[in-house]
Amino acid sequence: MVPTEPAALRCCVVRRLSEEMVWMSGSWKPSPTARTVIVGAGIVGAALADQLAARRGDDVVLIDRSCPGLGTSRTSFGWLNANKKQPRVYFDFSVEAMRDWGRLAREFGEHSWYQPVGNLAWARSSRAREELAERVDRLQAWGYGAEIVTASRARGLEPNVTIPSDAEIAFFPDEGYVCGRQAAQALVQRATSFGARLITDVEVSGLVVSRDRVTGVRLADGERIAAETVVCCAGWRSPELLAPLGIDLALVTASTPGSGTRGLTVTVDGITLRPDCVIHAPELDLRPTGERRLLLEAGDIDTQVDMTSGNEYLDERARELLTRAGMVVPGAASATIVEASLCVRPLPLDGYPLVGPVSDQHGLYIAVTHSGITLAPTLARHVTLELLGTESPILRHYRPDRTSREIPQQRSAKRSC
Ligand SMILES: Cc1cc2nc3c(=O)[nH]c(=O)nc-3n(C[C@H](O)[C@H](O)[C@H](O)COP(=O)(O)OP(=O)(O)OC[C@H]3O[C@@H](n4cnc5c(N)ncnc54)[C@H](O)[C@@H]3O)c2cc1C
């Protein structure tokens, strides 16, 4: 198994802060001040660093215990969509994010991390067929690209997959995928070109608090960095960072067996006739990941793995995904597994983003979410607005200290990628 966050990977840009940034003898050095410290350079922290640095340049410091994009964002399925997002306000937010990815990708010019290749999904049981048809109806009524297609049209769209002729099939032309690691690294690189400072391979071991204000961060090597605002973008590890301040972030506990936070994604290689779209078949989700390669995931297998799963068991589950892939993509029958990653979702209890300041802790801002690959650029844009002093009407729905009554009506603890 390849761990989610390899400890010893080299990073593209490593710059330690200058001496002036260090906390000295209990008082802040007056200048220069690290105005915003972002903890975590996953897709969320990277997108934020990029947007904030475009406006604030060298007032931004981004810190990661590993290297940019090597946390959950690296192993994520990365489906870019608003497909199952409800209610309307959350759907609209996700659609805005899909557009923002298109805009971002155009700004970056040549790259391979943004792939708006469409999504082909099919269902076979009567319940699943009905659900798919209803979903397409709702999405069409909301102006989203979604259509029921015949088997022959589906085969025309994606000749390299086997689609049963009795299936209900839908195509979502505006969806696609984003490769989290590459996108995060590109965003971080641009942020540093705007003047942001990046510190890697050192953990933020704690937040520095003075009275009721967070005034900086403490690094595992003993260094302290002053900040006007600390933004927690530490993904599923955020509770560790926030708990010492008495903040009980409403995330599903990653270590709880069967919590739904774990996922197993598997990369297989050696597929000559590879599909181009994202595919959602009844027992398998797959998408391209580089030439001749596919990334595989399945909801039922995700629920069968957790922290306590041994390598042998995980390898067996990975082989099960490969077997399923062979049934959907004929060219995958002889493929080989090159990577299997057990990863953790930052999964809010109600499924919605946890974004905003914390009422009784000035100087601290939280940005933690599931579906972070989809939402990152829009989340980052709205968070940047707030950090610069303008409240975002959209983020008002997602405050980290909301009560259950304030949550938009959706089932609790559910994930919809
Ligand atoms: C199996 C799976 C499938 C998914 N599928 C989809 C999908 O199809 N579409 C979608 O939109 N989303 C999907 N998601 C969710 C999505 O991947 C996450 O929401 C997103 O990657 C979270 O990004 P992040 O930046 O918050 O977290 P991460 O990528 O985990 O980044 C957090 C960073 O913080 C750093 N860090 C943590 N603690 C500290 C500390 N104390 N000090 C310094 N650094 C620290 C870590 O090293 C890491 O780099 C999926 C997730 C999983 C697991």
PDBQT file of the ligand as one rigid body, heavy atoms in Angstrom, charges set to zero:
ROOT
HETATM    1  C1  LIG A 501     -11.699   8.409  -1.772  1.00  0.00    +0.000 C 
HETATM    2  C2  LIG A 501     -12.072   9.879  -1.923  1.00  0.00    +0.000 A 
HETATM    3  C3  LIG A 501     -12.784  10.283  -3.022  1.00  0.00    +0.000 A 
HETATM    4  C4  LIG A 501     -13.148  11.623  -3.146  1.00  0.00    +0.000 A 
HETATM    5  N1  LIG A 501     -13.816  11.996  -4.267  1.00  0.00    +0.000 NA
HETATM    6  C5  LIG A 501     -14.062  13.310  -4.467  1.00  0.00    +0.000 A 
HETATM    7  C6  LIG A 501     -14.651  13.727  -5.689  1.00  0.00    +0.000 A 
HETATM    8  O1  LIG A 501     -14.941  12.881  -6.566  1.00  0.00    +0.000 OA
HETATM    9  N2  LIG A 501     -14.868  15.059  -5.869  1.00  0.00    +0.000 N 
HETATM   10  C7  LIG A 501     -14.556  15.976  -4.906  1.00  0.00    +0.000 A 
HETATM   11  O2  LIG A 501     -14.761  17.176  -5.142  1.00  0.00    +0.000 OA
HETATM   12  N3  LIG A 501     -14.008  15.607  -3.730  1.00  0.00    +0.000 NA
HETATM   13  C8  LIG A 501     -13.755  14.300  -3.493  1.00  0.00    +0.000 A 
HETATM   14  N4  LIG A 501     -13.199  13.888  -2.319  1.00  0.00    +0.000 N 
HETATM   15  C9  LIG A 501     -12.981  14.880  -1.262  1.00  0.00    +0.000 C 
HETATM   16  C10 LIG A 501     -11.757  15.731  -1.552  1.00  0.00    +0.000 C 
HETATM   17  O3  LIG A 501     -10.685  14.919  -1.983  1.00  0.00    +0.000 OA
HETATM   18  C11 LIG A 501     -11.370  16.502  -0.321  1.00  0.00    +0.000 C 
HETATM   19  O4  LIG A 501     -12.478  17.283   0.115  1.00  0.00    +0.000 OA
HETATM   20  C12 LIG A 501     -10.189  17.446  -0.582  1.00  0.00    +0.000 C 
HETATM   21  O5  LIG A 501      -9.114  16.738  -1.142  1.00  0.00    +0.000 OA
HETATM   22  C13 LIG A 501      -9.786  18.096   0.713  1.00  0.00    +0.000 C 
HETATM   23  O6  LIG A 501      -8.715  18.966   0.438  1.00  0.00    +0.000 OA
HETATM   24  P1  LIG A 501      -7.951  19.679   1.621  1.00  0.00    +0.000 P 
HETATM   25  O7  LIG A 501      -6.996  20.612   1.016  1.00  0.00    +0.000 OA
HETATM   26  O8  LIG A 501      -8.935  20.207   2.605  1.00  0.00    +0.000 OA
HETATM   27  O9  LIG A 501      -7.240  18.467   2.394  1.00  0.00    +0.000 OA
HETATM   28  P2  LIG A 501      -5.853  17.745   2.077  1.00  0.00    +0.000 P 
HETATM   29  O10 LIG A 501      -5.657  17.493   0.656  1.00  0.00    +0.000 OA
HETATM   30  O11 LIG A 501      -5.786  16.570   3.003  1.00  0.00    +0.000 OA
HETATM   31  O12 LIG A 501      -4.804  18.834   2.514  1.00  0.00    +0.000 OA
HETATM   32  C14 LIG A 501      -4.584  19.146   3.879  1.00  0.00    +0.000 C 
HETATM   33  C15 LIG A 501      -3.103  19.450   4.005  1.00  0.00    +0.000 C 
HETATM   34  O13 LIG A 501      -2.865  19.882   5.330  1.00  0.00    +0.000 OA
HETATM   35  C16 LIG A 501      -1.623  19.380   5.753  1.00  0.00    +0.000 C 
HETATM   36  N5  LIG A 501      -1.658  19.355   7.209  1.00  0.00    +0.000 N 
HETATM   37  C17 LIG A 501      -2.540  18.728   8.017  1.00  0.00    +0.000 A 
HETATM   38  N6  LIG A 501      -2.279  18.988   9.313  1.00  0.00    +0.000 NA
HETATM   39  C18 LIG A 501      -1.210  19.807   9.316  1.00  0.00    +0.000 A 
HETATM   40  C19 LIG A 501      -0.449  20.423  10.344  1.00  0.00    +0.000 A 
HETATM   41  N7  LIG A 501      -0.752  20.263  11.645  1.00  0.00    +0.000 N 
HETATM   42  N8  LIG A 501       0.614  21.188   9.997  1.00  0.00    +0.000 NA
HETATM   43  C20 LIG A 501       0.933  21.391   8.705  1.00  0.00    +0.000 A 
HETATM   44  N9  LIG A 501       0.258  20.821   7.684  1.00  0.00    +0.000 NA
HETATM   45  C21 LIG A 501      -0.801  20.056   7.990  1.00  0.00    +0.000 A 
HETATM   46  C22 LIG A 501      -1.537  17.992   5.129  1.00  0.00    +0.000 C 
HETATM   47  O14 LIG A 501      -0.193  17.573   4.966  1.00  0.00    +0.000 OA
HETATM   48  C23 LIG A 501      -2.232  18.216   3.794  1.00  0.00    +0.000 C 
HETATM   49  O15 LIG A 501      -1.320  18.494   2.741  1.00  0.00    +0.000 OA
HETATM   50  C24 LIG A 501     -12.818  12.566  -2.144  1.00  0.00    +0.000 A 
HETATM   51  C25 LIG A 501     -12.080  12.145  -1.039  1.00  0.00    +0.000 A 
HETATM   52  C26 LIG A 501     -11.716  10.818  -0.922  1.00  0.00    +0.000 A 
HETATM   53  C27 LIG A 501     -10.911  10.386   0.267  1.00  0.00    +0.000 C 
ENDROOT
TORSDOF 0
